[in-house]
Amino acid sequence: MPSKNMQAARAWLPALAGMTCLGLGAGLIGLFGFFVEPLSQEFGVGVATLNIAPVALLLVPGIIAPLVGRLVDVWPIRRMILGGSALALLSLLAISFSSSLLQAGIGFLCFSIGITFYGPVVINGLMVKLYPGQEGRALAIAALGISIASMTLPPAMGAALQIVEWREALAVMSIVLLAIVWLWVLLGIPADAGAVADSPQAKVDREIYRRAEFWMVGITVALTLNVMVILTICYPPLLASRGFTAVEAGLFLAVGGAGGALGKLTVAVLADKLRPHTRWFAAAILLVKLVGLILLLMTDVTYLIVVSVAMMGFSGGAFLPMHPYLNSRYFKADIIGQVNGAQGPLFLPLGLVGAPLAGYVFDQTGSYTLVLVGLALILLLAILSVLALPRSRF
C-alpha cells in the first residue's frame, strides 16, 4: 500500500502539471526577442514591424478569455490543455517552415490562440477546482512555472542559436516541449477534471456581472498587471538613461526574476493561512511594489536600484497567483473559470495604450520620471480598490 507521503506527493501532481503548462506556455513569450533579428533578416522587414506581433499575445487572450473561461466550467479541462498545447507548439513548428512573413504571422496568431487554452485562465481555474482549501498553494506552485521558464529557457535558446539556425532551433524546441507538456498532462491531470456549472450559462453571466466584487477584483488586477508590463518594457531604456550597460540591466532583471520566484513561494506558504485576511494580504503585496517603485524613482545608486527591482519582482511574482485566489474568495469553484475569463477584457484598455503612452512621454521629456509617477498613482489606486473589497465569502 502506498505510504502517506507518496499519496501526498501524488496529490500535488496536477499542480506540477499546471506549473509545466504555464512555464511552457505563457513562459515562452520571453523567447520572442531571440527571433526578431533572424526574422528581420529572413523576410527583409524592420524590427518595428515584427514588434507588432506581441500585441497579439495581449489582444487574443483578452478577446477570447471569456469564451475560454466558460469552457473551463463545462468541458473536460485535460482535453482543452492537450488541444491548446498541440495548436500552440505545432504552430511554432509551422513557423519554422514558413516561406513568407504572412505565413509566419498566421502561425503566430494560432500560437496566441493555443496558449490561451493552456494559459492562466485554464490552469488557474483547474487549480481552484482541484484544491479546495489549498488554492493559494496550488496557484503559487503553478505560477512558479513562469519563473522557472524565465530562468532556464532563454539561456538554452541562446546556446541553441549559437549552434543551429533559427528554423532548426524553433522546430526542435516545439517538438520537445510538446512532448514534455503532453507527458505531464496525461500523467498529472485527471481525465475528468472540470466541473459542469449547475446554472444556465446566461444566468451565471448576469450574476457575476452584477456583483461589485467582480469589477473590483478585475480592475485591481488589470491595473497591477499592466503596471508590471509597462515596467518590464521601460526597464532597459530607463537603466540605460541612468548610465548602466545592457549587461548590468540584464543582471538587474535577473534579480527581479529571482524576487518573483520568492514572491510565489511566499504566497504558497502564507495565502491559505491568511484566508480570512486575503484583501489585506493582497494590499500588502501591492504596497511592496509601490515602495520599490518610489525607491526606483528617487535613486540612481546601484545597490538601492537592486533593492528596488528585487522588491518589485517579489511583488509581481506574488501577485500573479493572487488574481484567481482573490476570485476564489468571492465566487464558487464551479464558475471560477467564467469569472477569471470574463475579467480578461478589463486588461485591454490600459494594456494597449500604456506602453505607447510611456514611450511618447519619454520621447517628449527624455525621461521616465513622469511615467514612474503615473505608475505609482495607478498602484495606489489598485491598493485602494483591493482594500475596498468586502469580507470574503468563502
Secondary structure, DSSP 8 states (H G I E B T S, - for coil): ---HHHHHHHHTHHHHHHHHHHHTTGGGGGGHHHHHHHHHHHHT--HHHHTTTHHHHHHHHHHHHHHHHHHHHHS-HHHHHHHHHHHHHHHHHHHHT--SHHHHHHHHHHHHHHHHTTSHHHHHHHHHHH-TT-HHHHHHHHHHHHHHHHHHHHHHHHHHHHHS-HHHHHHHHHHHHHHHHHHHHHHHS-TT-S---SS-HHHHHHHHHH-HHHHHHHHHHHHHHHHHHHHHHHHHHHHHHTT--HHHHHHHHHHHHHHHHHHHHHHHHHTTTTGGGHHHHHHHHHHHHHHHHHHHHH---HHHHHHHHHHHHHHHHHHTTHHHHHHHTTS-GGGHHHHHHHTGGGGHHHHHHHHHHHHHHHHHHSSSHHHHHHHHHHHHHHHHHHHTS-----
